[in-house]
């Protein structure tokens, strides 16, 4: 559900979660299984530049971690899609954050380098529950690896769904949650998005887009192609009122090889079909975050684009207003939509530095 970026990379470890162990307990129990610790992390002031595979949820999953010092707090980014990891562009997009954080990117199950390493069986399905467990296993590992009490959780679009599930299941792993392009309820999201698009295309007398909208009909949709058709119209109309991403955002060379691109595209297709389902019955159809409860044990901050036509900010605001948390904050950006641009990244880091960093007590 984010702009399509081809991405791919930590170190081999094994994490074996017991049926009754919490993620944090599992991390402590399995620390002895770590087979490779970066020498850079033996000195508190040393730079972090790690990439490789970690065994999460029984399979090897690709993770990168970059920061100016091992003493910095860990910031775990949960990317959108699903199937659109940002590992390949993290340095150019989020590199400025490495002065204040160890920025962690993760190619989730079924996506990017993780897909290439573990091609799923044809009948293997992705579930929110399994992927949230993966995320919490990774969070626990990162905290242990870098000697932190907790990590900071940051999610965008699909990642905002996964991150809320993670935070609700194991809040003890996290200092705070920062959500962007927050998805709340799939039925309400699609309905509101469709209504807004109808109004915009009607006002513009955009006959081509109107024809597509009338052809797919009002949601919920049972044809997976409908999602892609509507998404193209969303991007067209968001582009009229938002800033584009900077031209300086680019993929690192390791993520532009023929294999990396093929793995990314295959993972994107696989994840998308699991997300929407062949008959509108995929993971998206089950998204209703308020049902998890609107009480959070950790601070919650939202950064939203005012012109988000995919996950309208009005729905995120309603959810935000219902949330009870130790602290919370709301930022609405005039020149942003669903996909990230520089305004979004700058606002996210402003919240992370000004609101979240003071909460971190790793020592």
N, C-alpha and C positions, 0 to 999 in steps of 0.2 A: 504494500500500500504506500510505499515511498517511491520517489523517482528511481528508475532502474539504474543501478550501478553494479558493475561487475566487481566482485570482491572475492578474495580468498581468505591466516596463520597463527603449543607453547612448548611444551616440554612434555615428555611422556610421564604420566603418573597414573595410578589406579585409584579410583574412589568406589568403594563398595558400601552402599547404604544398607543397613539392616532394616528389617521391616518396621521396627519400633523406634529406631534411632532418629533423632532430629538431624537436620543437615549439619548443624554446628558440631554435634556430638560425633557424627560420622567423620567429619574433617579431622577431629582430634584423634579418633581411633585409627584412621588410615594414613596419618602423617608419615609413619615409618615406611609406607609403601612408595613414597616419592623417590623416583630413581634419578632425577636430574634437577638440581637446583642451580639456577644461574649464578655464577660467581659474582655478578654485579650486585646481588642482593645480600651478600655477606657484609657489605659496608653500608651503613645507614645513609651516607651521603652519595652513594653511587647511583649512576644513571640506570634506568630500567629500559631494556630493549629486548623483550622476549617474544618469541613466536614459535608455534608448534602445536602438536596434538595433545589433548588431555582426554583421558578416559572418563566420560561422563555418561551416566545412564547405560553403561555397558558397551558403549561404542566410542571410538576416537573422534573428538570434536575439536575443530580448529579455533585457536584463541590467540590474540595478540595483546601485549601489554607494553605501554610506552609511557615513560615519565622521566623528568629530570632528576629524580631522586627516589630511592627506596623509602625514604622517610615520608613521602607524600601519601595522602589518603587514596584509596582505590575507588575508581569511578567505573562501574560496570554499565555499559551501554547495551540496551536490548533493542536491536534494530527492527525495522518494519518489514513488510511483505505480506505473509512470511515468504522467505526465499530471497530477500534482498539485503544480505549482509553488507556492512560498510567497511569491512577490514581493509579493502584495497584503497579507499579514499580517505581513511581516517587521518593520516598525517596531514593531508592538504586541507581537510575540512576542520578537524578537531585538534590539530597540532598545537594551537596556542594554549590549549588546556593542559598540555603536558608540563607547563611550568608550575601548576598548582595541584595536579592530580596524576595518578597512574591511570591512564585512559585505557580501558579494556574493551576490545571488540571481540565478538563471538559469532562464528558461523554456526547457526543453530542446526539442530537435527533436520536433515532434509534440504540443506542449503549450502551453496558455495563449496568450499574445500571439504567441509564435513560430508556433503553429498558425494563428492568425488572419492573420498576415502571409504565411505560406507553406502554404496548405492542401495536404496531400499528395495525389498522384494516387491513385485507388482501389486500384491494385496496388502502391503504394509501401510497402515494409516497413521497420520499424525494426530495427536490429541493435545488439547491445551494442558491437561493435567500432566501428561508425560513431559511436555516441554517445560512446564513450570518447575517440575521436579529437577529436570536437567539444570535449569537456571539457578536453582537454590544449591544444588551440588557444586556448581561452579563458584557461586558466591562464597560458600564455606571454604572451598579450596583456596580461593584468592586471599581471603582473610588470613588463613593459616600460612600461606606461602610468603606473604609480605609482612607478617607479624602485626596484623591489625585486629582490633576488636570486632569491627564490622566493615561493610563496604557501603558506598553510596549507590543507589539504584536509579537508573535513568532510562526511560523507555519512550519510544516514538511510534505512533500509528499501531500496527499490529503489536509492536513491542510494548505499547502502553497497556494492551490487554494482558499480555504475558506478565509484565512487571507487576500489575495489580494482583494477579493470582499469586505471584511469588511473595509479594509483601504481605498479603493476607495469610498465607500459609506459614511463613517463617519471618515475622517482623524482627526477631532477635538478630537476624543477619544484617540488618540495614540501619544506617543512620537516618536516612530520609529517602523519599521518592520524588523525582522530578519527571512529570509527564508532559509530552508534547503531542499535538494532533491526537488528543485523547479520544479513544473510542469507548463508548459507554454501553450502548444497547443496540444490537444489530438491526432490529426491526425499526426502531425509532430513527436510527441513523439513515437507513436507506430511504425511508418514507420522507423525512425532512429534506434530504439531499435531492430527491427526485422532484419534490415540490419547488425547491429553489431553482433547479435547472429549468423546469417548465416555465417559470416566471421570467427568468433571464432570457431564454431563447425566444419566448413570445415577444418580450419587449424589444428584442433586437431583430425581430422578424427573420430569424435564422431558420429558414425552411429545412435545410439539410439536417441540422441538429434536432429540430422538432420531429422530423420524420423518423429519426433513430429512436427518440424517446417514445414516440407513439408506437413504434414497432416493437420495442422491448416491453412496453406497458409498465404499469406501476408495480413496484416491488411488493412482496418478495418474489425473486426470480428463480425459476427452476432450470434455466439454460445458463451454463457457466459463461457463455459468450456474451451474455447481456452485461455482465460486470465490466468487461473490457470495453464494450461499446460506450457505456456511460462514463467510464473513467476517462476516455479520450475527450469527451465533451467537458468534463470537469476541468481537465488540464487546460483546455482551450479558454475557458472563461476565467479561471484563476489567473492565467497569464496576462489578462487584460488589466488587472488591478494589483498585481504583486510584483516584487522584484525578482528577476531570475537569479539562479545561483551564479556565483562568480565564475568566470572562465578559468580562473586559477585552480579550481577544484578538478583534480585529475586522479586517475588510478595509478598506483605504483606498478612498475614494469612486471613484477612477479605475478600480477593479476591479469595480465594481458596476453598470456601465452594461449595457444590454441586449446590446450587441455583445460586451463583455468576458465576460459570463456565457455567451453562446452559444458563443463561441470556446473558453472553458474546458471546457464540457460536451462539445463536439464533439471537442476534443483528448483529453479524458479517455476517451471511448469508443474513439477511434482507438488511443490508446496501450494501453488495457487489452486490446483484441483482439490487438494485436501482442505484448503481454506474455504472455498465456495461450495464444493461438492458437485457431483455430476447432476444432481437434481435440487440444488439449493439447500442441501442437507449437510454441508461441511461444518468446519469449526466455527465459522462466522455466525451461522444460524443459532449457535448456542451461547453467544456472547450477551450477557446481561450482568454487568458488574455490580449494580446495586443489590442484586440478590446475594452477593457475597457479604453484604453488610457495608454500611457507610461509616463505620467506626474504624479508624486506623490507629495503630499503636505507635506509628512514626509520623513525623512531619510530612506533609504533602504539598507540592507546588506544581501548578500548571502553567505552561507557556503555550498560548494558542494563537493561531492565525485568524484574524477577523474575517478573512475571505475563504476559509476552509469550506469547500463545497462537498467534500467527501465525508468528513466527520464534523458537522456544523458545530461551531463553538457554543451555540445556545444550549446544546445538550450537555456539553462538558461543564458549562457554567451551572446548570441545574444540579448536576452530580456534585460539583464542587461545593455548592451551597449546602447540600445535604451532608457533606462529610464532616465528621468530628475527628480532630487530630490534635496532638500537642502543639502544632503550629501549622499554618497553611498559608498559601499565597497564590495570587492569580495575576497573570500578565497577558494582555491582549495586544497583538501587534497589527498595526494598520496596514502594513505592506506585505503581509504574509498570508499564504493559504495553507494547504495540507503538506506540501513538500517543503523541505528545508531550503532556506536561503541564508545569506549572511546575517540579516536581521534576527532570524530565529536562533542561529548559533550564538550570536552575541548576547541575546536575551537569556538564553539557557545558561551561559557561563556567568552572566551577571547574577542570576539567582543562585547558582552553585557556589559562587565565591562569597556573595554577601549574606545569603540566608543559610546555606548548608555548611560551609566550612567552619563557622563558629560552633556547630554542633558536634564536630569530630573530636574525639578524645581517644586517641589510639594508645597513649602511654599512661 
